[in-house]
Amino acid sequence: MTKNLTPALRELADAIDKLADLVEQQRSLDAVEPARQLSIIKERFKSITTSQDTVDSWKAKYKRGYLKNWLKNKSIIPAQATPSLKSNQYVAETAGYLAEHFEYLAEFYQRLKYGQSQRRNFTFRGKKDSLPYIRKWCTMLKSNRLIDASVDKENEVYVDIAELAEATGFINGYWLEIYLRAVISSLLKNNPGKIESFDVLSQVQLLKYDGKFTEFDLLLMLNNEVYWFECKSGDIGRYYQLFNDHRQMLQLGLGNAIAVIPEPNVHMLANFKNKSGMQCFDATALEEQLYYLFFNTQ
């Protein structure tokens, strides 16, 4: 650059240089998992090229406001809710990887959860068959800033905990809710012929008839049937009675009230049914279970 550039031009030149650096950084991140990046690009291209007829068809099926009116008819006021299943696609993939490989990641996940709660970095010694899954998941966590860093050693992985609130929420259990929304979204998109109407409310804050607030993870109306979902990844014994109260408040039966947990657990399945009046699904087979729930009678 010449020395007689105006200050404004110099600032522009500096901005271009910084942009170039950011592009190079992104290329480095993309190179970590090129196949993963390519699959996401393909999915986004598909969504961009969706025909107008398909878009119009989905708009006709989307009955926005149905669930809010349904709640109001039960004297329940929705104070705040997100009328969407959307989430960051990269983060959803990270949640999905944990769900689909929980058998290999469970022990590491519990250690990560403890480390996050204590804001303490740690070294984890993994089993030989689990380490490839742990290292891959750490790469995904790093790319989404859910951990600050990880260092691979021969039989160990060192993890540098992230301080971001988003990281704490995800690791403490929000990942399961993200995964649930992603699976439901996929089922809706892939089965348009089975869907006549739908509405959705995520992260629902409700004002009950007694003036107290409570929260639900997800409400879904599909073909005029209302489903309520709660996701729990940790100790849930103290929630059984609360969930039973919520189910009665919503006036939903066993087939329409579903708790989602990370992996199969016969003891929890029995407790949810007997103490909360809810079905219990596990993340490792969530898509199959939801497909049967939504479409088995059609």
C-alpha positions as CSV (number, residue, x, y, z in Angstrom):
1,M,0.0,0.0,0.0
2,T,1.3,3.5,-0.8
3,K,2.0,5.9,2.1
4,N,-0.3,8.6,0.7
5,L,-3.5,6.7,1.2
6,T,-6.2,8.5,3.2
7,P,-7.0,7.2,6.7
8,A,-10.3,5.8,5.4
9,L,-8.6,3.8,2.7
10,R,-6.1,2.5,5.2
11,E,-8.9,1.3,7.4
12,L,-10.5,-0.4,4.4
13,A,-7.3,-2.1,3.6
14,D,-6.9,-3.3,7.2
15,A,-10.5,-4.7,7.1
16,I,-9.8,-6.6,3.9
17,D,-6.7,-8.1,5.4
18,K,-8.7,-9.2,8.5
19,L,-11.4,-10.7,6.3
20,A,-8.8,-12.7,4.5
21,D,-7.5,-14.0,7.8
22,L,-11.0,-15.1,8.8
23,V,-11.5,-16.9,5.5
24,E,-8.3,-18.8,6.0
25,Q,-9.3,-19.7,9.6
26,Q,-12.6,-21.0,8.3
27,R,-10.9,-23.0,5.7
28,S,-8.8,-24.7,8.4
29,L,-11.9,-25.5,10.3
30,D,-13.7,-26.9,7.3
31,A,-10.7,-29.1,6.5
32,V,-11.2,-30.9,9.8
33,E,-14.3,-32.7,8.6
34,P,-14.8,-32.0,4.8
35,A,-17.4,-34.8,4.4
36,R,-19.4,-33.3,7.2
37,Q,-19.2,-29.8,5.7
38,L,-20.2,-31.2,2.3
39,S,-23.3,-32.9,3.6
40,I,-24.4,-29.7,5.3
41,I,-23.9,-27.7,2.1
42,K,-25.9,-30.3,0.1
43,E,-28.8,-30.1,2.6
44,R,-28.8,-26.3,2.5
45,F,-28.8,-26.5,-1.3
46,K,-31.8,-28.8,-1.2
47,S,-33.7,-26.4,0.9
48,I,-32.8,-23.5,-1.4
49,T,-34.0,-25.4,-4.4
50,T,-37.3,-26.5,-2.9
51,S,-40.1,-25.9,-5.4
52,Q,-42.7,-23.2,-4.7
53,D,-45.4,-25.8,-4.8
54,T,-43.7,-27.6,-1.9
55,V,-43.3,-24.4,0.1
56,D,-47.0,-23.5,-0.5
57,S,-48.0,-27.0,0.6
58,W,-46.1,-26.7,3.9
59,K,-47.5,-23.2,4.6
60,A,-51.1,-24.6,4.2
61,K,-50.3,-27.4,6.7
62,Y,-48.7,-25.1,9.3
63,K,-51.5,-24.1,11.7
64,R,-49.6,-21.5,13.7
65,G,-51.5,-20.5,16.8
66,Y,-53.2,-23.8,17.2
67,L,-51.3,-24.8,20.3
68,K,-51.6,-21.4,22.0
69,N,-55.4,-21.5,21.6
70,W,-55.3,-25.2,22.8
71,L,-53.5,-24.0,25.9
72,K,-55.8,-21.1,26.5
73,N,-58.8,-23.4,26.4
74,K,-57.3,-25.2,29.4
75,S,-56.8,-21.8,31.2
76,I,-53.1,-22.0,30.6
77,I,-51.4,-18.8,29.3
78,P,-48.3,-19.2,27.2
79,A,-46.0,-16.4,28.4
80,Q,-43.1,-17.1,26.1
81,A,-42.4,-19.8,23.4
82,T,-40.5,-20.3,20.2
83,P,-42.8,-21.4,17.3
84,S,-40.1,-23.3,15.6
85,L,-37.9,-26.5,15.6
86,K,-34.9,-24.6,14.3
87,S,-31.4,-24.9,15.7
88,N,-27.9,-24.4,14.5
89,Q,-27.2,-27.3,12.1
90,Y,-23.6,-27.8,13.2
91,V,-24.7,-27.9,16.9
92,A,-27.5,-30.3,16.0
93,E,-25.0,-32.6,14.4
94,T,-22.9,-32.5,17.5
95,A,-25.9,-33.4,19.6
96,G,-26.8,-36.2,17.1
97,Y,-23.3,-37.7,17.3
98,L,-23.6,-38.0,21.0
99,A,-27.0,-39.5,20.8
100,E,-26.1,-42.0,18.1
101,H,-22.9,-43.1,19.8
102,F,-23.9,-42.8,23.5
103,E,-22.7,-46.3,24.2
104,Y,-19.1,-45.2,23.6
105,L,-19.4,-41.6,24.8
106,A,-21.5,-42.0,28.0
107,E,-18.5,-42.2,30.5
108,F,-16.7,-39.3,28.8
109,Y,-19.9,-37.3,28.7
110,Q,-20.5,-37.7,32.4
111,R,-16.9,-36.6,33.1
112,L,-17.3,-33.6,30.8
113,K,-20.5,-32.7,32.5
114,Y,-18.8,-32.7,35.9
115,G,-15.8,-30.7,34.6
116,Q,-18.2,-28.1,33.1
117,S,-20.1,-27.7,36.3
118,Q,-16.8,-27.2,38.2
119,R,-15.2,-25.1,35.5
120,R,-12.3,-27.4,35.7
121,N,-10.1,-28.8,32.8
122,F,-9.5,-32.5,32.9
123,T,-7.7,-35.5,31.4
124,F,-9.8,-38.5,30.5
125,R,-8.3,-42.0,30.0
126,G,-10.6,-43.8,27.6
127,K,-11.1,-47.4,26.5
128,K,-9.5,-48.4,23.3
129,D,-12.8,-48.9,21.5
130,S,-14.2,-45.5,22.8
131,L,-11.3,-43.2,22.1
132,P,-12.0,-42.7,18.3
133,Y,-15.6,-41.6,19.1
134,I,-14.4,-39.3,21.9
135,R,-11.8,-37.7,19.7
136,K,-14.2,-37.1,16.9
137,W,-16.8,-35.7,19.2
138,C,-14.2,-33.4,20.8
139,T,-13.4,-32.1,17.3
140,M,-17.1,-31.3,16.8
141,L,-17.3,-29.7,20.2
142,K,-14.3,-27.5,19.5
143,S,-15.6,-26.4,16.1
144,N,-18.8,-25.2,17.8
145,R,-16.9,-23.5,20.8
146,L,-18.5,-25.9,23.2
147,I,-15.1,-26.7,24.6
148,D,-12.0,-24.5,24.2
149,A,-9.5,-27.2,23.2
150,S,-8.7,-30.8,23.4
151,V,-5.3,-32.5,23.2
152,D,-4.9,-36.2,22.2
153,K,-2.4,-38.4,23.9
154,E,-1.8,-42.1,23.5
155,N,-4.7,-43.3,25.7
156,E,-6.0,-40.0,27.0
157,V,-7.7,-36.8,25.9
158,Y,-7.1,-33.5,27.7
159,V,-10.1,-31.2,27.6
160,D,-10.0,-27.4,28.2
161,I,-13.5,-26.4,29.4
162,A,-15.3,-23.5,27.7
163,E,-16.6,-20.6,29.8
164,L,-19.5,-19.7,27.5
165,A,-23.0,-20.0,28.8
166,E,-24.0,-21.8,25.6
167,A,-21.4,-24.5,26.3
168,T,-22.7,-25.0,29.8
169,G,-26.3,-25.3,28.7
170,F,-25.5,-27.7,25.9
171,I,-23.3,-30.0,28.0
172,N,-25.7,-29.9,31.0
173,G,-28.5,-31.4,28.9
174,Y,-29.8,-29.0,26.3
175,W,-28.1,-31.2,23.6
176,L,-30.9,-33.7,24.1
177,E,-33.6,-31.1,23.4
178,I,-31.7,-29.9,20.3
179,Y,-31.5,-33.5,19.1
180,L,-35.2,-34.1,19.7
181,R,-36.1,-31.0,17.6
182,A,-33.8,-32.1,14.8
183,V,-35.3,-35.6,14.6
184,I,-38.9,-34.3,14.6
185,S,-38.0,-31.7,11.9
186,S,-36.5,-34.5,9.8
187,L,-39.5,-36.7,10.2
188,L,-41.9,-33.9,9.1
189,K,-39.8,-33.0,6.1
190,N,-39.4,-36.6,5.0
191,N,-43.0,-37.6,5.4
192,P,-45.1,-34.9,3.8
193,G,-47.7,-37.3,2.5
194,K,-48.5,-38.4,6.1
195,I,-49.0,-34.8,7.4
196,E,-52.2,-32.9,7.2
197,S,-51.5,-30.2,9.8
198,F,-48.9,-29.3,12.4
199,D,-47.9,-26.6,14.9
200,V,-45.0,-26.5,17.3
201,L,-43.9,-24.6,20.4
202,S,-40.3,-25.0,21.8
203,Q,-39.0,-23.8,25.2
204,V,-42.4,-23.0,26.4
205,Q,-42.9,-20.9,29.5
206,L,-46.5,-21.1,30.9
207,L,-48.5,-19.2,33.4
208,K,-50.7,-21.7,35.2
209,Y,-54.2,-21.0,36.5
210,D,-52.7,-20.7,40.0
211,G,-50.6,-17.8,38.9
212,K,-47.3,-19.7,38.9
213,F,-44.9,-20.2,36.0
214,T,-43.7,-23.5,34.7
215,E,-41.8,-24.7,31.6
216,F,-42.2,-27.4,28.9
217,D,-39.4,-28.4,26.5
218,L,-41.7,-29.0,23.4
219,L,-45.3,-29.1,22.4
220,L,-46.2,-30.5,19.0
221,M,-49.6,-30.7,17.3
222,L,-49.5,-33.2,14.4
223,N,-52.7,-34.1,12.5
224,N,-54.8,-32.6,15.4
225,E,-53.0,-34.7,18.0
226,V,-51.1,-32.8,20.7
227,Y,-47.8,-34.3,22.1
228,W,-45.8,-33.0,25.0
229,F,-42.0,-33.8,25.3
230,E,-39.6,-33.4,28.2
231,C,-35.8,-34.2,27.9
232,K,-33.7,-35.3,30.8
233,S,-30.1,-36.4,30.7
234,G,-29.3,-36.6,34.5
235,D,-30.9,-37.5,37.8
236,I,-34.7,-37.2,37.2
237,G,-36.2,-38.8,40.4
238,R,-37.4,-35.4,41.6
239,Y,-39.3,-34.7,38.4
240,Y,-41.7,-37.6,38.4
241,Q,-44.3,-35.9,40.4
242,L,-43.9,-32.6,38.7
243,F,-44.3,-34.3,35.3
244,N,-47.4,-36.0,36.5
245,D,-48.9,-32.7,37.6
246,H,-48.0,-31.2,34.2
247,R,-49.6,-34.1,32.3
248,Q,-52.8,-33.8,34.3
249,M,-52.8,-30.0,33.7
250,L,-52.5,-30.6,30.0
251,Q,-55.0,-33.5,30.2
252,L,-52.9,-35.8,28.1
253,G,-52.7,-39.6,28.3
254,L,-49.8,-42.0,28.2
255,G,-49.6,-42.0,24.4
256,N,-49.2,-38.2,24.1
257,A,-46.8,-37.4,27.0
258,I,-43.2,-38.5,26.3
259,A,-40.0,-38.2,28.3
260,V,-36.7,-38.5,26.3
261,I,-33.6,-39.8,28.0
262,P,-30.1,-40.5,26.5
263,E,-30.1,-44.4,26.4
264,P,-32.4,-47.3,27.2
265,N,-33.2,-47.7,30.9
266,V,-35.9,-50.2,31.9
267,H,-36.1,-48.8,35.4
268,M,-36.7,-45.2,34.2
269,L,-39.3,-46.5,31.7
270,A,-41.3,-48.1,34.5
271,N,-41.0,-45.1,36.8
272,F,-42.1,-42.7,34.1
273,K,-45.1,-44.8,33.3
274,N,-46.1,-45.5,36.9
275,K,-45.2,-42.2,38.6
276,S,-45.7,-39.7,35.8
277,G,-48.1,-41.4,33.4
278,M,-45.6,-40.8,30.5
279,Q,-43.9,-42.9,27.9
280,C,-40.1,-43.0,27.9
281,F,-38.1,-42.9,24.7
282,D,-34.3,-43.1,24.4
283,A,-32.2,-41.0,22.1
284,T,-30.3,-44.0,20.6
285,A,-33.5,-45.1,18.8
286,L,-35.5,-41.9,18.8
287,E,-36.3,-41.6,15.1
288,E,-37.8,-45.1,15.0
289,Q,-39.8,-44.5,18.2
290,L,-41.2,-41.2,17.0
291,Y,-42.1,-42.5,13.6
292,Y,-44.1,-45.3,15.2
293,L,-45.7,-42.8,17.6
294,F,-46.7,-40.3,14.8
295,F,-47.5,-42.6,11.9
296,N,-48.3,-46.1,13.0
297,T,-52.1,-45.6,12.8
298,Q,-51.9,-44.0,9.3
